[in-house]
Amino acid sequence: MEMEEMDLREYWQIIVKRKRLILAVFLLTVLAVAIYSFLATPIYEAFTTLIVREAGMGVETIFFDGASALGKNVAQNYIQIMKSRTILERVASDLGREDLTQSALEKAITIQSVQGSDVLKISMQSPEPALAQAVVNKLVDVFLDWNLNYRQNDRRAARDFIEGQLQKVELDLRLAEERLQAFKEEQGIVAPTQEMAAVVTQLASLQSSLTELNVAKLETAERIRQVRASLEEQDETLISSTTIADNRLVTEYRSRLADLEVRLASAREKYTDRHPEVLALQAEIDNVRRKLTEEVERVVGTETRTLNTLYRELYGTLINLEVEANALEAREAALLAIIAERERELSHLPAQELELARLMREAQVLEELYILLRTRLEEARISEAMETADVQIIDRAVLPRVPVKPRIKLNIAIGAVLGVFLGVGLAFLLEFLDNTVKTKEDVERALGLPVLGQIPDLELADVASSGRSARRRGRGLSG
């Protein structure tokens, strides 16, 4: 304990001894920081906020629930899109300033998602407050325009697809009705038997579902083709369609999914949707689909090279569409198995009734599909006419009046702390480098000989003696 107090006392003596040096370093540091803070170019910050209004921006399919084009992390994907070369180059071009390049904007702009919300904050720091405001607002305008066009193109493509299918189905329906009517008149049949009508109705329902699946498959294949074409425009390696189809695990999962779909379809004919067997099969199907998604994602990920921001968005769409295509294949196999079983039930009918059943089923299927397509077409037209983006501006950037940098008071406070540390550190460094002899211990270490005696400093002794006498007189007077 005594040794520790002696060490602390020596440290304090060093500080007192070199207090002028410490004070000088402290003042010089504070002065340098203050001069820099007052002379530094002021930096202004402008910011705006956006909110993602929906759960995601999606490839909205017609006959099945499609997956989001941006996946689950919509806000993070939007951040990457706003920082993409396509968006930033358009911002620089619209502002018309030569010093604004894509790389310069990428470094200057900061985009953050507000934790716990769907809000995005976009900010930029610049010595020119008007430039910071203009860049941030222009970035938001360009991104909203991109987002709207992206969604509108998807809706327009869906509408065009439905219109094309509707024209074909309408023509097929007219021909089917004419063939059915001609057959009835030729054979003199007014109405089918009750048993045959029930089987035909059930077959027509199954065939209608199969037709919807085939249309959905065509739509999915077209979307996959479009996504692949977009990926190729991004100068990235694109996987071939046979890569996924030939994968062993994907093939196994697809076969398993088809088997489960058949079992589920058969179970739903016997039980309600809340029956334990139906729920168990549905849970197993969901599990197989999840594994299929993971395997397809792994295949796509290993077959591609680096992903840029726009490529990542298309990459997520491709994965979801590939999984959906595999699921549709499995669902189609299940329906074909059930249809084949129902058709065997009609095989015992006479040829005349069998042909009538076939013509009735064809007409009913085409009629149901025609009604469905008409409904979907109206929905697609309404969706296209809405012309809304799924992000909305909360606050536009205003002209900043107060600079955010330099923060003079904070800089001076930091400079003061730094000055103290520098001064004290320099004092101890000089003391460490000082190799002059000051104590008898220094003499013994330097000469390797014991000290036999020492001459006292008489001036210090007189000062100490005077101090002791004064203290005694003071005590005598107080007594």
C-alpha positions in Angstrom: 0.0 0.0 0.0 2.8 2.4 0.9 4.6 1.6 -2.4 1.3 2.3 -4.3 1.0 5.7 -2.6 4.6 6.5 -3.4 4.0 5.7 -7.1 1.0 7.9 -7.3 2.8 10.7 -5.6 5.6 10.5 -8.1 3.1 10.6 -11.0 1.6 13.8 -9.5 5.0 15.3 -9.1 5.7 14.7 -12.7 2.5 16.4 -13.7 3.2 19.4 -11.5 6.7 19.6 -12.7 5.7 19.8 -16.3 2.4 21.6 -15.9 3.5 24.4 -18.3 4.1 21.9 -21.0 0.8 20.2 -20.4 -1.1 23.5 -20.4 0.6 24.6 -23.6 -0.2 21.3 -25.4 -3.8 21.6 -24.2 -4.3 25.2 -25.4 -2.6 24.4 -28.8 -4.9 21.4 -29.4 -8.1 23.3 -28.4 -7.0 26.2 -30.6 -6.2 24.0 -33.6 -9.6 22.2 -33.3 -11.4 25.5 -32.9 -9.7 27.1 -36.0 -10.5 24.0 -38.1 -14.1 23.9 -36.9 -14.7 27.6 -37.7 -12.9 27.4 -41.1 -14.2 24.1 -42.3 -16.8 24.1 -45.1 -20.3 23.7 -43.6 -22.1 20.5 -44.7 -25.9 20.5 -45.0 -28.2 17.5 -45.0 -31.6 17.1 -46.7 -33.8 14.0 -46.2 -37.1 12.6 -47.2 -39.2 9.7 -46.0 -41.2 7.0 -47.8 -43.5 4.3 -46.6 -44.0 0.9 -48.2 -47.8 0.7 -48.2 -48.2 -3.0 -49.1 -46.6 -6.2 -47.9 -44.7 -6.5 -51.2 -44.5 -5.7 -54.8 -45.5 -8.8 -56.7 -45.8 -10.8 -59.7 -49.6 -11.1 -59.4 -50.6 -14.2 -61.2 -54.1 -14.9 -62.5 -55.1 -18.3 -61.4 -52.8 -18.9 -58.4 -51.2 -17.0 -55.6 -47.8 -15.9 -57.0 -44.8 -15.1 -54.9 -43.5 -11.6 -54.4 -41.0 -10.4 -56.9 -39.0 -8.9 -54.2 -39.3 -11.7 -51.7 -39.8 -11.1 -48.0 -37.4 -8.2 -47.4 -39.2 -5.6 -49.5 -37.8 -2.5 -47.8 -34.2 -3.8 -48.1 -34.7 -4.6 -51.7 -36.1 -1.2 -52.4 -33.0 0.3 -50.8 -30.8 -1.7 -53.1 -32.9 -0.7 -56.1 -32.7 3.0 -55.3 -28.9 2.6 -55.1 -28.7 0.8 -58.4 -26.9 2.1 -61.4 -30.1 2.5 -63.4 -31.8 4.7 -60.9 -28.8 6.9 -60.0 -27.8 7.4 -63.6 -31.2 8.7 -64.4 -31.1 11.0 -61.3 -27.8 12.5 -62.5 -29.1 12.9 -66.0 -32.3 14.6 -65.0 -30.5 17.1 -62.8 -28.1 17.9 -65.6 -24.9 18.5 -63.6 -21.6 17.2 -64.9 -20.1 16.7 -61.4 -22.9 14.3 -60.5 -22.0 10.8 -61.4 -23.5 7.5 -60.4 -20.5 6.6 -58.1 -20.5 10.1 -56.5 -24.3 9.8 -55.8 -23.9 6.3 -54.4 -21.3 7.6 -51.8 -23.3 10.7 -50.9 -26.8 9.2 -50.5 -27.8 7.3 -47.4 -30.9 5.1 -47.3 -32.0 3.5 -44.1 -35.1 1.6 -43.0 -36.6 2.9 -39.7 -36.5 0.0 -37.3 -39.8 -1.6 -36.5 -41.7 0.1 -39.4 -42.1 0.1 -43.1 -40.6 3.6 -43.4 -37.5 4.4 -45.5 -35.4 7.5 -44.8 -33.4 8.9 -47.7 -30.8 11.6 -47.0 -27.8 13.3 -48.6 -25.1 15.6 -47.2 -23.5 18.3 -49.4 -21.9 21.7 -49.0 -24.7 23.0 -51.3 -28.0 22.8 -49.4 -30.1 23.3 -52.6 -28.2 20.4 -54.3 -28.9 18.0 -51.4 -32.6 18.9 -51.5 -32.8 18.5 -55.3 -31.0 15.2 -55.4 -33.1 13.6 -52.6 -36.4 14.7 -54.1 -35.3 13.7 -57.6 -34.3 10.2 -56.4 -37.7 9.7 -54.9 -39.5 10.9 -58.0 -37.4 8.6 -60.2 -37.9 5.6 -58.0 -41.7 6.2 -57.8 -41.8 6.4 -61.5 -39.8 3.1 -61.8 -42.0 1.4 -59.3 -45.2 2.5 -61.1 -43.9 1.4 -64.5 -42.8 -1.9 -63.1 -46.3 -2.7 -61.6 -48.1 -1.3 -64.7 -46.1 -3.4 -67.1 -47.0 -6.5 -65.0 -50.7 -5.7 -65.1 -50.6 -4.8 -68.7 -49.0 -8.1 -69.6 -51.6 -10.0 -67.5 -54.4 -8.2 -69.3 -53.0 -8.9 -72.7 -52.6 -12.6 -71.8 -56.2 -12.9 -70.6 -57.6 -11.2 -73.7 -55.7 -13.6 -75.9 -56.9 -16.6 -74.0 -60.5 -15.3 -73.9 -60.7 -14.9 -77.6 -59.6 -18.5 -78.1 -61.9 -19.9 -75.5 -64.9 -18.0 -76.8 -64.3 -19.5 -80.3 -63.9 -23.0 -78.9 -67.0 -22.6 -76.8 -69.1 -21.6 -79.7 -67.9 -24.6 -81.7 -68.4 -27.0 -78.8 -72.0 -25.8 -78.3 -72.7 -26.2 -82.0 -71.3 -29.8 -82.0 -73.3 -30.7 -79.0 -76.5 -29.3 -80.5 -75.9 -31.0 -83.8 -75.3 -34.4 -82.1 -78.5 -34.1 -80.1 -80.5 -33.3 -83.2 -78.9 -36.1 -85.2 -79.4 -38.8 -82.5 -82.7 -37.4 -81.2 -81.5 -37.0 -77.6 -83.2 -34.4 -75.5 -81.4 -34.9 -72.1 -78.9 -37.4 -70.6 -79.7 -39.8 -67.8 -79.4 -38.5 -64.3 -76.5 -40.8 -63.5 -74.6 -39.7 -66.6 -75.3 -36.1 -65.9 -73.8 -36.3 -62.4 -70.7 -38.0 -63.7 -70.4 -35.5 -66.5 -70.8 -32.6 -64.1 -68.0 -33.9 -61.9 -65.8 -34.6 -64.8 -66.5 -31.1 -66.2 -65.4 -29.6 -62.9 -62.2 -31.6 -62.8 -61.5 -30.8 -66.4 -62.1 -27.1 -65.8 -59.6 -27.2 -62.9 -57.2 -28.9 -65.2 -57.7 -26.3 -67.9 -57.1 -23.5 -65.4 -53.9 -25.3 -64.4 -52.7 -25.5 -68.0 -53.4 -21.8 -68.5 -51.5 -21.1 -65.2 -48.6 -23.2 -66.5 -48.5 -21.3 -69.7 -48.5 -18.0 -67.8 -45.8 -19.2 -65.4 -43.7 -20.3 -68.3 -44.1 -17.0 -70.0 -43.1 -15.1 -66.8 -40.1 -17.3 -66.4 -39.1 -16.6 -70.0 -39.5 -12.8 -69.3 -37.5 -13.0 -66.1 -34.7 -14.9 -67.8 -34.6 -12.4 -70.6 -34.3 -9.6 -68.1 -31.5 -11.4 -66.2 -29.6 -11.8 -69.5 -29.8 -8.0 -69.9 -28.0 -7.6 -66.6 -24.8 -9.3 -68.0 -25.0 -12.2 -65.6 -24.7 -15.9 -66.1 -28.2 -17.4 -66.4 -29.0 -21.0 -65.5 -30.5 -23.2 -68.2 -34.0 -24.7 -67.7 -32.5 -28.2 -67.7 -30.4 -27.5 -64.7 -33.3 -27.5 -62.3 -35.3 -30.2 -64.2 -32.4 -32.7 -64.0 -31.6 -32.1 -60.4 -32.1 -35.4 -58.5 -33.5 -33.8 -55.3 -35.8 -31.5 -57.3 -37.1 -34.6 -59.2 -37.7 -36.5 -56.0 -39.5 -33.6 -54.4 -41.7 -33.1 -57.5 -42.6 -36.8 -57.6 -43.4 -36.7 -53.9 -45.5 -33.6 -54.3 -47.5 -35.2 -57.1 -48.2 -38.3 -55.0 -49.4 -36.1 -52.1 -51.6 -34.0 -54.4 -53.3 -37.2 -55.6 -53.9 -38.4 -52.1 -55.2 -34.9 -51.0 -57.6 -34.7 -53.9 -59.0 -38.2 -53.1 -59.3 -37.3 -49.4 -61.2 -34.1 -50.1 -63.8 -36.2 -52.0 -64.5 -38.1 -48.8 -63.8 -35.6 -46.0 -64.1 -31.9 -45.2 -61.2 -29.5 -45.3 -61.0 -29.6 -41.5 -60.7 -33.4 -41.3 -57.4 -34.6 -39.6 -56.3 -36.6 -42.7 -56.8 -33.6 -45.0 -54.9 -31.3 -42.6 -52.1 -33.8 -42.3 -51.7 -34.2 -46.1 -51.8 -30.4 -46.5 -49.1 -30.0 -43.9 -46.9 -32.6 -45.6 -47.5 -30.9 -49.0 -46.4 -27.5 -47.5 -43.3 -29.2 -46.0 -42.3 -30.7 -49.4 -42.9 -27.4 -51.2 -40.7 -25.7 -48.7 -37.9 -28.2 -49.3 -38.4 -27.8 -53.0 -38.1 -24.1 -52.7 -34.8 -24.4 -50.8 -33.4 -26.9 -53.3 -34.3 -24.7 -56.3 -32.8 -21.7 -54.6 -29.6 -23.6 -54.0 -29.4 -24.7 -57.6 -30.0 -21.2 -58.8 -27.5 -19.7 -56.4 -24.8 -22.1 -57.3 -25.3 -21.7 -61.0 -25.1 -17.9 -61.0 -22.2 -15.6 -60.4 -22.4 -12.2 -58.6 -25.8 -10.5 -58.1 -26.3 -6.8 -58.6 -29.2 -5.1 -57.1 -31.7 -5.4 -59.9 -30.5 -8.9 -60.6 -31.3 -9.9 -57.0 -34.9 -8.8 -57.4 -35.3 -10.9 -60.6 -33.4 -13.7 -59.0 -36.0 -14.0 -56.2 -38.8 -13.9 -58.8 -37.2 -16.7 -60.8 -36.9 -18.9 -57.7 -40.5 -18.5 -56.8 -41.7 -19.0 -60.3 -39.6 -22.2 -60.7 -41.1 -23.6 -57.5 -44.6 -22.7 -58.6 -44.0 -24.4 -62.0 -43.0 -27.6 -60.2 -46.0 -27.4 -57.9 -48.3 -26.9 -60.9 -46.8 -30.0 -62.6 -47.5 -32.0 -59.5 -51.1 -30.7 -59.2 -51.7 -31.5 -62.9 -50.5 -35.0 -62.4 -52.9 -35.4 -59.5 -55.9 -34.1 -61.5 -55.1 -36.3 -64.5 -55.1 -39.4 -62.3 -58.5 -38.5 -60.8 -59.9 -37.6 -64.3 -58.7 -41.0 -65.7 -60.5 -42.8 -62.8 -63.8 -40.9 -63.5 -63.5 -41.6 -67.2 -63.3 -45.3 -66.5 -66.6 -45.0 -64.8 -68.1 -43.8 -68.1 -66.5 -46.5 -70.2 -69.4 -48.9 -69.7 -71.8 -46.6 -71.4 -73.0 -47.2 -74.9 -71.1 -45.4 -77.6 -74.0 -43.0 -78.2 -74.2 -41.9 -74.6 -70.4 -41.8 -74.2 -70.1 -39.4 -77.1 -72.9 -37.3 -75.6 -71.1 -37.2 -72.3 -67.9 -36.1 -74.0 -69.6 -33.3 -75.9 -71.4 -32.1 -72.8 -68.3 -32.2 -70.7 -66.3 -30.2 -73.3 -69.1 -27.5 -73.5 -69.4 -27.2 -69.7 -65.6 -26.9 -69.3 -65.3 -24.2 -71.9 -68.3 -22.3 -70.5 -66.9 -22.3 -67.0 -63.5 -21.2 -68.3 -65.1 -18.5 -70.4 -66.9 -17.0 -67.4 -63.7 -17.2 -65.3 -61.7 -15.4 -68.0 -64.3 -12.7 -68.4 -64.2 -12.1 -64.6 -60.4 -12.0 -64.5 -60.2 -9.6 -67.5 -62.4 -7.1 -65.7 -60.2 -7.4 -62.6 -57.1 -6.9 -64.7 -58.6 -3.8 -66.4 -59.5 -2.3 -63.0 -56.1 -3.1 -61.6 -54.3 -1.6 -64.6 -56.5 1.6 -64.5 -55.6 2.2 -60.8 -52.0 3.1 -61.7 -50.7 3.2 -58.1 -47.3 2.5 -56.8 -46.8 0.5 -53.5 -44.7 3.2 -51.9 -45.8 6.7 -50.9 -43.9 9.9 -49.9 -44.4 10.9 -46.3 -42.3 14.1 -46.2 -40.5 15.6 -49.2 -37.0 17.2 -48.6 -37.0 20.8 -47.6 -34.1 23.3 -48.0 -31.7 22.8 -45.0 -30.8 26.0 -43.2 -28.5 24.7 -40.4 -25.4 22.8 -41.2 -25.0 19.3 -39.6 -21.2 19.6 -39.9 -18.9 20.8 -38.4 -20.3 20.5 -34.9 -18.2 23.2 -33.3 -19.0 22.7 -29.6 -18.6 19.0 -29.8 -15.3 19.3 -31.7 -13.9 21.7 -29.1 -15.0 19.4 -26.2 -13.3 16.5 -28.0 -10.2 18.7 -28.6 -10.0 19.6 -24.9 -10.1 16.0 -23.8 -7.5 15.1 -26.5 -5.3 18.0 -25.5 -5.2 16.8 -21.8 -4.3 13.3 -22.9 -1.6 14.6 -25.3 -0.1 16.9 -22.7 0.0 14.4 -20.0 1.3 11.7 -22.3 4.1 14.0 -23.6 5.0 14.9 -20.1 5.5 11.3 -19.1 7.3 10.5 -22.3 9.8 13.3 -21.6 10.2 12.1 -18.1 10.9 8.6 -19.3 13.5 9.8 -21.8 15.2 12.0 -19.1 18.3 9.9 -18.0 19.9 12.5 -15.7 20.8 11.5 -12.0 18.3 12.8 -9.4 18.3 10.4 -6.5 20.7 8.1 -4.6 19.0 5.1 -6.2 19.9 6.6 -9.6 23.5 6.8 -8.5 23.6 3.3 -7.2 22.1 2.0 -10.5 24.4 4.0 -12.7 27.7 3.3 -10.8 26.9 -0.1 -9.2 28.3 1.2 -5.9 26.6 1.9 -2.5 26.0 5.5 -1.5 27.9 6.3 1.8 26.4 9.7 2.4 24.6 12.7 0.8 24.7 16.5 1.2 21.4 18.0 2.2 19.9 21.0 0.3 20.3 23.7 2.9 17.8 26.0 1.2 15.1 23.4 1.2 16.0 22.5 4.8 15.7 26.2 5.9 12.3 26.5 4.1 11.1 23.3 5.8 12.4 24.5 9.2 10.6 27.9 8.8 7.4 26.1 8.0 7.6 23.9 11.1 8.3 27.0 13.4 5.4 28.9 12.0 3.1 25.9 12.6 4.3 25.7 16.3 3.7 29.4 16.9 0.3 29.1 15.4 -0.6 26.3 17.8 0.8 28.2 20.8 -1.3 31.3 20.0 -4.4 29.2 19.6 -3.7 27.5 23.0 
